[in-house]
Structure formats: structure tokens, C-alpha cells
Amino acid sequence: MSTALPAPRTHGAETVELYRRHLGSGRAVLGAVLGGMVEVDSEGPWVHTHDGRRFLDFGGYGVFILGHRHPSVVAAVHEQLHRHPLATRVFLEPVAARAAQVLTARTPPGLDLVHFVNSGTEATEAALKLARAHGRNALISMESGYHGKTLGALSVTANRLYQDPFAPLLPDTAHVPYGDAGALATALAERRGRACVILEPVQGEGGVRIPPPGYLAEVSRLCRRYGALLVADEVQTGLGRLGTWWGVDAERVVPDMMLVGKGLSGGVVPVAAMVATEEVYHPFSRDPYLHTSTFAASPLACAAAVAAVEALDGEDHVTRAAALGETLLTGVRAVCAPYLNGGPVREVRGRGLLIGVECAQEQAVGELVLELIGRGVLVNHSLNAGRVLRLTPPAVIREAEVQFFLAALAQALRTVSARLR
């Protein structure tokens, strides 16, 4: 007897109306602007819509480093679903233990303790609470940084557009310019012995901002000097996205805590984690009920995490991301070159499979998103940098798909440039 579920109703107009009624009018309007298309299927780098079209996914907010429905991850989740998807949380559960083992085998040395959660913002919350357990209740984050939108995470997400409606947030929080070690030193000196610093190795939502050479190492040195805890937010940059396992690897930095997410899901089941050194993790280790979540470390999610990390390693996707990133960055720069110096493009920058196209005005980003969708490509804007088009393609794309994207980008730029003259 078949266990297949019936196909969902996929009329675009009906789905837009259901969004309007039950998920919010703003999201419904955005969906309508994008053509009212409904995504119903996916595989590898492609997403399929209800009308039979397919789109090359260079967006996905950094989740799909392995593409959609990677066979190994799907198989692991399928097996776990039919065995034991959720745990009682009374007994020990082996899949979570295995996931922690597999993950910490790839983290920087000393980051051996794992607290699994369901999303990147929850990983941030766990880190901020753990810092407070050590008396580090003064927070320092970077301007344009993005760490989530729950209340504590929002306090260190430096964008007043998202913060102001929910003020007051956590007290004693400072935001300093990203890449400015001197400004960080000043902020740390004012909070000696009680600060927690959180930053991304490369700012994703901040517009793919790459720090100057030596910056991450200097941040680590300053944290040690002033008795601060250092949290590296690798939710978007980790697990091969930058062409290395972790963004901090570029300068051999070992933070006190590291946040992992997005790609940890394998693009199948949401899962994230906060990883810490034994010394820093001690309050959570001593009292396992100090910070808990009903669905965190579920066997289903942890099965996805194990399969995702093993696929990244066994199929050499991290090395592939580095090579593909160089190819794409070179290609994007070549396509954008005619539109610099007075045109719609200001700069192209990136590392690995995280690439940003900074435009001269925000309107150009919106226009490019729409034009690329019209040509079968999905991309993202940047939440903390309205003038930056962000590309986060999967490591499973092939040469033909690279060329498909570059051709679409060239056509989109030509159209947008003519329209904005």
C-alpha cells in the first residue's frame, strides 16, 4: 500500500490568498510581485514551480550548500523517520551523540562540546546565555552584523530597522565598525572582564563584507587581553561556504564559542548548534536543565546533520566550493565590468560560494532580482545592506549551470542598466 501523500494544491492565486489570510498580507504582496509562483519540488541546484518552470537556486540564504534533497541526507532522514524521529528526552539518544561527534571532528581544536538547537538565532541565544553564566553580560557586535531576530539575538543584530519596534533590548550592548580593531579595543577597554564579542568571519547579510587581513586574529588577541569571550557566528560562513570548513580557519582563530547552522541541515531538516570549549561550556555541562528546548537535538534533525557533514567531507565539497568560488567570482566580475564606473554596479566581492554584487542604488538590486527570476535564477538581497545582491550557490553546480547563471546575469544587467539610465 502506497504511503505517498497527495500532491498539494498548487494554484498560484489561491496560495497568495491563503498567505494573505493566514500568513500575513506583506508576504502575500511580495509573492504576488514575484509572479505568484509556488515552489513545489526541488533537486540539486534546481527549484520547480507549480507552472512547470524551474529555477537555478543561487539564493536559499546560504542553506543549500549541498543543493536540494541531497540523496545521502534524504536517505538518512527517511531511515530515521521510520525508526525513531523524536526522542523522549528521558533516556540518552545515540543519534544526537553521533552528530556531536561528527561535527566536533571538523571544528577547530578545543571546540568539543555541542548544544544542538533548531535555528541559527537559537544558537545565538544559547551563546549569549552561556556568556552571561560566566559574567560576560556586556555585548559587543559589529555594525551591519546579523545574528538573528529573537530578542537577545536582535540586540546584537546591528540594524535599527529591526530593533526599534522591540526596544528596549538587552542593556549594555555596543556596535563597533566591522574591520576596525582599534574601535573594538576601545569598547573592550571600557568593559574589561565582562564582555562577550560576537562577529561573523565574513558578513553575509551585511553585504558580503570581507575583513582586512589579520583582523580576525587581532580580534581574538584583543578578547584574550581584555578578558572577553569570543563568539564566531559561522551560521552562514561555516561548513564550506567560504571554501574552508570555517571562516575562522583563514587566520587559525579558535573562538570560545562557534555558531553553526544553515548547511548543517543538509537542506532537509532544520538544525543548528552552539559549539564551545569545555571550560566555557561548563555551566551547561554541570546543569543540563539550565538551557533546554523540546525539539532540539531531535533524532530526525541530528540524522540530517550527520549525513550533511559526512557528505561535505566524503564528497570533498569544501574543496569544490573553493574552486567553484574562484570560477564564479572571476565570471561575475567579468560580466559586471562594463557596468562599473557610472553604471549600476559599484563592486563585486566574495570568498568561496558567498559573493556580493554591490549596486550603486537599492533600486538596481530589486530590478536585478526580478530580471534574474524572469530568466530562471533565484538570488537574495542582503537584509543589512540594501544595495547588495547576494549569491550563495550550492557546491553541487556544474559548469553548464555556472554558464547558465552568468548568461542570465549578463542579460539582466543589460536590461536594468538600460532601464535606469
Secondary structure, 3 states (H helix, E strand, C coil): CCCCCCCCCCCHHHHHHHHHHHCCHHHHHHHHHCCCCCEEEEEECEEEECCCCEEEECCHHHCCCCCECCHHHHHHHHHHHCCCCCCCCCCCCHHHHHHHHHHHCCCCCCEEEEEEECCHHHHHHHHHHHHHHCCCCEEEEECCCCCCCCHHHHHHCCCHHHHHHHCCCCCCEEEECCCCHHHHHHHHHCCCCCEEEEECCCECCCCCECCCCCHHHHHHHHHHHCCCEEEEECCCCCCCCCCCCCHHHHHCCCCCEEEECHHHHCCCCCCEEEEEEHHHHHHHHHCCCCCCCCCCCCHHHHHHHHHHHHHHHHCCHHHHHHHHHHHHHHHHHHHHHHHCCCCCEEEEEEECCEEEEEECCHHHHHHHHHHHHHCCEECEEECCEEEEEEECCCCCCCHHHHHHHHHHHHHHHHHHHHHHC
